[in-house]
Amino acid sequence: MAPVRVSFGIQSRLVVGIALAAGLLALGLGWYWTAREELELNQALAQRQERMASLVALGFAGPIWNLDNIAIKHLLDAVMADPEVHAIELRPVGVNAEPMRRQRSEAALDPLQRQFDVRYQAAPDVAPTVVAQATLVLSRERVHAQVAQMRRFVASLLAAMLAAVLAASFVLVYRLVKRPVQRLGQMARQVAEGQLGASTEVERSDEIGLLTEQFNLMSARLQASSEGLQLSEERFRSLFENATEGIFQADARGRLLSLNRALAQMLGFSTPAKALSMGRRLRSLVQIEAQEFKRIAMALQRHRLLQQVPMLIATNEGRQLWVELSIHVVPGGGSQGLRIEGMVSDITQRRIAEQELTHYRDHLEDVVTERTRELSEAKLRAESASQSKSRFLATMSHEFRTPLNAILGFGQLLQMDHSLSAAQLTKVGQIRDAGEHLLSLITDVLDMASIEAGKVRLQPSSVDLRALLDMVADSVRLRAEQKGLVFDVDVAAQLPARVLVDGQRLRQVLMNLLSNAVKFTDNGSFGLQVRLRSELDHSVRIGFAVHDTGIGIAARMLDRLFQPFEQVAEDARCLGGTGLGLSISQQLVREMGGEIRVHSELGHGSVFEFDLVLPTTH
């Protein structure tokens, strides 16, 4: 027969524990109280015995000295009248007399005995004389009776207190612990039975109440999580069943667990159920070469993931398909072990298209190769022609300028001929202006051609920098006065007297920048600012800046500013120009080791600046 197992609930255990703790505490307090009271009673008894011994010694001294036996007997009877005195004995000293003794008939309970001398003093100036030796015995019966009565009171009090503690703890534990825990257990059973979202009332804001709130929150979250999982499962099931690609699941041994409609139809079955009824293994639904199947199985076992593997299969009907297989191994839930999940895409049409594309590509490569060869030859011819043009223009610069210089020279001589009429002088002036304009255009084109041909060679020499700047300023000052513009020249006093630089090219750059400033400024001012940035060993860093309050340049046009034949202004000012001035200036500044920077805002003017490091000379 199996032993009966007694199970105590939490209420019983808590009540027993509280009662045990309260009982031990009360027992300890009771023991301490009774022990202390017993000690105090014994101390009081000893004090009474000492007082009585003093009275006996004082009262019996005279009668014993005078041998007054009657008085001694009366005194002994008076001492025995005290119920706590059990016995008293007097033994005279110095006389031949029998000891006098009084003693109760019953035995003494835990007696307290005291011996002392009885002394008699005849006169104040005479030393006391011992006349007898006394023995006083007191009984502790009354002390024991009082202690026993006190213990009975403490036991009764302890029993009453334990009963009260048991009753109060039973009620409190039931109301505060057992009943809320029972409700929590009932709610937990409901949740375990599938009633997610079940809750119970929170009666108090204590630890049990907090635990109840957490249980309610847990139940609500479980319900939300279950609904989310259910929704996710429905979505997955919908995706699985309605996917256009074939999807299947199998166990670690390759046994089919499920497949979707797309894969079943791809293999020639109307529904997944019919496909599974034909066989539980994928190899029983398709025909695949054994060597190919073995290669894929070994690769999957080694890598656990295969992606977009092309393979040729045949259905049970004998129809061949090119498919693309993506497969991976995933851990199963619980005790299901490993699972294999795969996706199959029909790439037959794509395979056919790729084969056709390969055929066309092979043919196209021949065409492209031939066309590339032709384009390369054309490119080489164009580059050769461009270089020939640049070399021709750079070589013919003298031939271009010589006749123009002759025309300008003769025009200047004709203007000095005072025999010509005013009309003739006007026409000669027009000829000279047109020649100078043509010379300027030809000079820009030839300079750009020389730069492109790589024939620009700087010719540095010792130059008086201030004289060069004054010459540049004088060249544009007249045009500034004609347009009514303020022309500011700000040259730092710390500039060195002479520097090593190609003065003609530097003058050309500054003239281009200042000419543009005059050209594109209708009112306000423009100017030239030259600053000493820093001094190095035997060289200086000088900053040049040309600023104006002209029409400015749009931000979108700044990238095209230094391109050859580009003109970014949108008015009639561009007519008659080549668009090469800034491009030539930028190339020349780069040859001198600098870079022209532009800061401009449409309608608020522009600033062109660059820095040059120039050696100093003496």
PyMOL commands that set and color helices and strands:
alter all, ss='L'
color gray80, all
select helices_A, chain A and resi 10-66+69-80+141-192+207-242+261-266+272-278+282-284+290-303+348-395+397-415+422-453+465-483+503-519+555-560+572-574+581-591
alter helices_A, ss='H'
color red, helices_A
select strands_A, chain A and resi 85-92+100-103+112-120+129-138+246-251+256-259+286-287+305-315+320-331+338-346+461-464+486-491+498-501+525-536+539-548+597-600+606-615
alter strands_A, ss='S'
color yellow, strands_A
deselect
rebuild
show_as cartoon
